[in-house]
Amino acid sequence: MADTADGVDTSSDNKPLFRDLTGDIDDQEATEIDDTLCMNCHESGTTRLLMTRIPYFREVVLMSFDCPHCNFSNNELQPASTIQDQGVRVTLKVETSKDLNRQVVKAESASLSIPELDFEVPSNSQKGVLTTVEGVIDRAVRGLEQEQPIRRAMDPATAEKIDAFIEKLRGLTDVKTPFTLVLDDPTGNSFVENPFAPSKDKNVTLVHYPRTGEQNIQLGLPAENEDAPTGAGEDEVENLADEVLSFNTNCPNCQSPVPTNMKVVDIPYFKQVIVMATTCDRCGHRSNEVKSASGVAEKGRRMTLNMTDPSDLTRDVLKSETCTVCIPELDFELSLSYGIGGKFTTLEGLIIDIKEQLEKNAFCLGDSSTDTGGNKMKEFLAKLGKIAEGKRMVHIELDDPAGNSYLQNVYAPDPDPELVVEDYIRSHEQNEDLGLNQMRTENYAEDS
């Protein structure tokens, strides 16, 4: 077994399950499945599977079929990314021709609708695709045109109506009037580009929502109302505060099976949290995640720190997965869509994590970025670097509607003159995002 200088195992029998897609043929290992039924001539063909990771995108499975009898061939791509904890609904207001060039990641599980035309593409009716807003419309037009010759012969009246509707769809690309594009994905793996990144996109509304039991069943997940296995009696319950528990999961980087350690931690002057840490021996990836151990607080919490000294970067920070991070001087807001998740780190570590996450965004710095957007992002990343190095003082605002985030008060138990903490009543929209509006705390066993 060969180890590199940093201790990462690189032996041939212990490679990551999903490796980067490269031009080196020898580095790509495909799995061949013989005796696969050909759907064209019903003879036996060969299927090849390649599990790989597209740079700046996600893990995918490439499938290729070839039949030597009738020469029929077929290629398909299936996403292999993890189903997120919540679904996502992205609403885009298309107002100019530039909005048509926004890049869109539409998963197979996502539905797409245009309310102004009462038009919807149901989930699981199209394969996953990376395209643009204009490409989404063109794809819908091609789908409607596919059976038009048969309709014109069998049902001319219906074909004429569909032709008229196709013209309306094509007219959307002229953007003579604004229209709305809604992408709803229960897996949480669909995305619409923000061309103003890292600034907030005023034309996009992003809503994360808890899946219904029916949606969980469609995705192969257990329904919410399924009975959970009963545990031991109260006398036999483990003292989680003194134990480090371990459970099996997959590496978020290469998807290889790895153990995750979990422990309950008491944060002074705050509350209990659950810290989970994962280290992958195959690809060397390390990650930690923090979950609240006390549920949603009665009120939301907003914390604003005025940085006055580089030592402020050493303050402990607990950022929950529902918390947004704002830097007013840079007109920057880190929303839930960036996927930072819950973290227990320092202020310096949080800023570096944000910087690294933005650097990985293909729509900002990858092959999909524009020269103007790429230069703008590089300038912004340079400013973040100066903040992380303590060369620029700014205000850092953490806003958590669930009230489960924390920024260290270095003067505790006395008040911190540079830290303002506000507890506020959540809005209806914030309660909706947290799934609280439909939550029943009384008589929940009865039918509504």
Helices and strands as residue ranges (DSSP letters): G 12-14, E 19-20, G 25-27, E 31-37, E 44-53, E 59-66, E 73-79, E 87-94, G 97-101, E 103-106, E 111-114, G 115-117, E 119-121, E 129-132, H 133-145, H 148-154, H 156-172, E 179-185, E 191-192, E 204-209, H 213-218, G 234-236, G 240-242, E 245-250, E 257-266, E 272-279, E 286-292, E 300-306, G 310-314, E 316-319, E 324-327, G 328-330, E 332-334, G 336-338, E 343-346, H 347-359, H 371-388, E 395-400, E 406-407, E 419-424, H 428-433
